[in-house]
Amino acid sequence: MRKILAIDIGGTFIKHAIMSGTRSFKISAQNKIPTPKESHEEFLKALADIFNTQDEVEGIAVSMPGLIDTFKGVCISSGALEFSNGHCIAEELQAMCGVPVTVENDANCAALAEIKSGSLAGVKDAFVLVFGTGIGGAIVRNRELYRGAHFCAGEVSFMTKNIYGATGRENFCGGEFGAIGFQKSCAEILDMPPEEVTGEMIFDLIEENDDDMLDALYKFAHGVAMMIFNLQIIYDPEKFALGGGISARQSFIDAVQDKIDEICADAPEYLPHPEVVACKYRNEANLFGALYRYLKK
């Protein structure tokens, strides 16, 4: 039976799990550690330490944010983990651990999982949006990932909110329309420090019909829906799959679809109406997608 270590690197935590099986794989030994933020050496050592706690692992499958040259295993740019920019993660980690390593963009991993056996099974063209620190995006064309000429395809976090604004971080969509942006806006309404406001707290209040949190949700959903409408016109996929922890809340999916319906009601009737579904694998999508990328090496 094959055993592969899947690692999902996020801005706050590194999740990892053993994926074992032959024709189908199951998750075991799932855990997480805080993401090192000081140096590339510390970061790489943390990944190697995870590997060294496991037995008889044949390889390592890494999911991480940013622009990733998955064919060379190079991190071109990775946002908050900018100390890894330009490093060949696959080559360096393979040298430390002695097993094959693959590296793929996290949103692409989520898309691979959903295409293979998730909510996009049987769908030909799709767009995946993953809500986390920012917004991960992945384009599926003919059931294959489309990465673009510079591995930047689908990076909706860097789309600008205001066409008259500067192209700096404050004008990127990821800051406002990622799950963290939603959390910060709710914290401001609740007059609480952002670090004390959790997604569970926000959605518990939403499910209790708290007017302020419902207003915040629908304002956030309107921005997401407008982005989806624009992406529908640009790429015209069959479906949009929404991932990240927030996608586990049906109230979020419903709010986005409600806002899409409102936008489409005012648009010419011949324009396509975006269809939204939740990612089947939710928080485990990146782990399964990293595995599928490894198996295709």
N, C-alpha and C positions, 0 to 999 in steps of 0.2 A: 504494500500500500504506500502510495506517494505521500510525503509530508512536505509542505511548503510553508515557509514563514511569510505571512502577509503583513505589511506595515503600512498604516495610514497616518501620514504626517499632517497634523493640523497646526494652526497658529497657537493653540493652547495646550493640546495634548497630542501624544503619539499613541495611537491605538495599534495593537498588534494581536495576531491570532495565528494558530496553527490550522492550516487548511489541509485536511487529509481525505484520501479517497482514491478511486481509480477512474471510473466513468463519471461519477458525481462526487462532489466534495462537501464536507461539513466543517463547521467552525468548532474548534476546541481551544482550550487554554487562552481564552480571550482576556486581555488586560490593557492597561494604559499607563503612561508615565507623562509627567510634565514635559513639554517641548523645550529643550535647551535653547537659550537665546543669546549666549555670550560669544560663541565662536564656532567656526566650522568643525574644528577638531573635537570640541565637546559634543557637538551635535552628532558627528560620525561615530564617536565612541559610544554614545547612547544607543545607536542602532546596533553596533557590534555587540554591546552588552546584552541586548535583547536576544540576539542570535545565540550567544554563549550560554544562555539559560535553557536552551532547547536541545533535544537529542535527536539524532538521525534526520536532520532536516536537509533536503536535497538542494534547496535554493531559496532565494529571498525575492519577494515581489513587493515593490515599493510604490505607493501612491503618495504624491505630494503636490502642493499648490505651485502655480507659476508656469512659465514658459519652459517646457521640457522637450529636449530633443530625445525622444524615447528610443530612437534607433542607435544613438551613441551613448545614451544614459547620462546626458549632460543637463545640468540645471542651468538654463540660460539666465533666468531671473525668477526669484521666488519671494517677492514681496517682503514680508516681515523677516524671512530667513535669508536676507540679502548677503550674509556672509558666505553662503553657499553658491552665489552667482558665479558661473563659469567653471564650476567643479564638475568633474565626471564622477557623479555619485556611484554609478554602477561599477566602474573600474576600481574606485577607491575602496568601496565596501567589499567587493569580491576579493581584493588583495588582503583585507583584514580577516575575512571569514572563510575563504577558500571554497566558496560555492558560487554558482551562477547568480547574477543579480539583474533584475529588470526594473526600470523606473518609468512611471507614466504619470501624466497630469491627473489630478484627483477627479476633476469633472469628467475627463475622458474615461477614467476607471468606472465612475458611476454609470456612464452611458454604456460601457461594455457589459456591465452586469445586467442592465435593463434590457439591452438588445438580446443577450444570450438567453435569459430565462425570466425576465421581469416584466414590467408593465409595457415594454416596447417589443415584446416577442411578436414576430409577425409584421411589425411596422417597417416600412421601407425607408422613409425619410423622417427624421425627428430632431428635436432640439431639447437638450437636457439642461436644466438650470438647478444649481445646487447652492442653497442659501446657508452661508456660514459667516466667517469673518468678513468676507466680501460675497461676490456671486460668481461661482464657477459656472462655466458654460461649455457645452460640447455639441458639435454638429454631427449628426448621423446622416450619411448619404449612401443609398443602396445597401443599407445594413452594415456599413463600414464607417469608421471614424474619418472625418475630414479634418486634418490638422492645419491646413493652410501652408503658404510658402515659407512662413517664419514661425511655425508652431503656435500661432496666435489666434487661430480660428476659434470663435466662440467665447473669447475673453470679454464678456459683457461688463465686467467690473470696470473696464477702462473706457467704456462709452461715456460721453459727457452728458450731464443733465441739462445744461444750459448752453445752447449753441453760441451764445454771445460771451460765455465765460472763458476763463483761461483753462488750459489743459493740465491743470495741477490736480493733486489728490482731492482737494475740496470740491472739485467739480466732476469727479468720477462717480458713476452710478453705484459702484460697490460700497462706498462709504455710507450711503443713505439707504440703499435697498437690499443690503445684506442683512442677515438675521441680527448681527451685532448693532447695525444702525437702527433697526426696529426696537431692539432692547434699550438703546440709549434714549430714543424718543419717548418710550414708555417711562423710563426712569425720571426723565424731566417732568412728565405729567404727574408722576407719583411723588415728586420732590424727594427723590432718594438717590444715593450714589449709584451709578450704573453697575458697579461690582456687587451690589446687594440685591439687584433685581434679576431674577432668573426667568427663563422661558416658562417654567412650570407655574411660577407666580402669575405671570402675565395671562397665560391661557386659563388658569383657574378663575381669574377675575372675568375673563371674557365669557367663560361658560356660566358664570353667575350673572351674566348680562350687565356687567359694569359699564355704564354709558361712556366713560372716558376711555376705557381700554377698547371698547367696541369702535369708537371713533378713530382711535389710533390704528387699529387693525385695518379698517376700511380705507384710511388714508394711505397706509403702507401698501395695501392690496391694489389701490388705484395706480400707484407708481409702477408696481410690478406688472399689472395688466397692460398699462400703456407700453411698457417695454416689450411685452409679449406680442402685442398687436403690431408694433413696428417690425419685430423679428419675423412675424408671420408674413408681412408684405415683402420683406427682403428675401426670405428663404422659402417660404410657403411649405413648411413641413406638415405631415399628417397629424402629429401630436407633439405636445410639450409635456415632458415629465419633470416634475418638481421634486427635488431632493433636499437633503439636510435635515437636521432634527426638527425644524419647524414644519416640515412636510408631513410629519406623523400626526399633526393636528388637523382634523377634517375641517375645522372652522377656518383655517388658513386657506385650504384648497377651495372651499366654498366661497370665501370672500373674493379670492382672485377670479374665480369663474363668474361671480356676480358682476364684478367690475368689467370683465371682458364683455359680458352681455350688454352692459350699459354703453360701453364704447361702441360696440358693433351696432347697437340700435340707432346710433347717430351717424353711422358710416353708410356709404352706398351699399345697397343690398347685394350687389354682385361680388363684393369683396369676401374672401374666405373668413370664416368664424373660427378662431383658434380653439382647439380642444385641449384641455388640461387634465392630466392624471398625476397621481402621486407615485413616486418611485416605490416599487415593491420592496426593495431591499433597504430603503431608508438609511439609517446610520451604518449599516453593514455593506452598502453598495460599493464603497471604495475598496473594501477588503476583497470582495468577490471579483470586482473589476481588475484589481491588481493581479489576482490569481489568473484570470483569463488572459491578461497581457503576458504573463509569464509562460503560460502554456502555449502561446503562439510564437514564442521566441525562435 
